[in-house]
């Protein structure tokens, strides 16, 4: 989140600590404000990945850390000025070794 309008692409294979200046992480399966781990394509036929890109008329605060999707949506409500969709295809190589187990998501906090 908070990519500059001048950012038109990101380098292939960039590491989490190489995120663009001023950008912040949103909530995901790992927890709030954690780097995105990427997809885990299921075996079988090609799998479609739908990514939605939103242009906002504001920047979120540098210390913004939505705990979940609902908090993120509330923060951007009424600020979306344009949207786009990217659809990618992925397929597991049947001869590739199985991937390493992923870390378990952080437990949900209770108020």
NORZIUR-V710861 format. One record per residue. N is the residue number from 1. RES is the residue in one small letter. SS is DSSP state (H for helix, E for strand, - for the rest). PSI is psi in whole degrees, -180 to 180 (* if undefined). BURIAL is # if it has 24 or more other C-alpha atoms within 12 Angstrom, else .. Layout:
BEGIN
<<N RES SS PSI BURIAL> <N RES SS PSI BURIAL>>
END
This chain:
BEGIN
<<1 x - 161 #> <2 x - 37 #> <3 x - 142 #> <4 x - 145 .> <5 x - -18 .> <6 x - -11 .> <7 x - 116 .> <8 x - -14 .> <9 x - 161 .> <10 x - 148 .> <11 x - 141 .> <12 x - 136 .> <13 x - 17 .> <14 x - 146 .> <15 x - 157 .> <16 x H -34 .> <17 x H 2 .> <18 x H 19 .> <19 x - 151 #> <20 x - 147 .> <21 x - 134 .> <22 x - -9 .> <23 x - 157 #> <24 x - 158 #> <25 x - 144 #> <26 x - -179 #> <27 x - 144 #> <28 x E -171 #> <29 x - -26 #> <30 x - -38 .> <31 x E -176 #> <32 x - 143 #> <33 x - 37 #> <34 x - 150 #> <35 x - 147 .> <36 x - 135 .> <37 x - -13 .> <38 x - 168 .> <39 x - 160 .> <40 x - 91 .> <41 x - 129 .> <42 x - 155 .> <43 x - 160 .> <44 x - -155 .> <45 x - 171 .> <46 x - 138 .> <47 x E 137 .> <48 x E 135 .> <49 x E 122 .> <50 x E 120 .> <51 x E 131 .> <52 x E 130 .> <53 x E 131 .> <54 x E 136 #> <55 x E 128 #> <56 x E 157 .> <57 x - 15 .> <58 x - 164 .> <59 x - 143 .> <60 x - 149 #> <61 x - 148 .> <62 x - -31 .> <63 x - 12 .> <64 x - 129 .> <65 x - 80 #> <66 x - 134 #> <67 x - -22 #> <68 x - 175 #> <69 x H -40 .> <70 x H -41 .> <71 x H -37 .> <72 x H -47 .> <73 x H -41 .> <74 x H -38 .> <75 x H -30 #> <76 x H -5 #> <77 x - 134 .> <78 x - 12 .> <79 x - -2 .> <80 x E 121 .> <81 x E -17 .> <82 x E 153 .> <83 x E 159 .> <84 x E 158 .> <85 x E 141 .> <86 x E 130 .> <87 x E 123 .> <88 x E 154 .> <89 x E 139 .> <90 x E 147 .> <91 x - 135 .> <92 x - 136 .> <93 x - 117 .> <94 x - -20 .> <95 x - -1 .> <96 x - 148 .> <97 x - 156 .> <98 x - 148 .> <99 x - 158 .> <100 x - 151 .> <101 x - 145 .> <102 x - 152 .> <103 x - 148 .> <104 x - 143 .> <105 x - 153 .> <106 x - 141 .> <107 x - 145 .> <108 x - 136 .> <109 x - 147 .> <110 x - 138 .> <111 x - * .>>
END
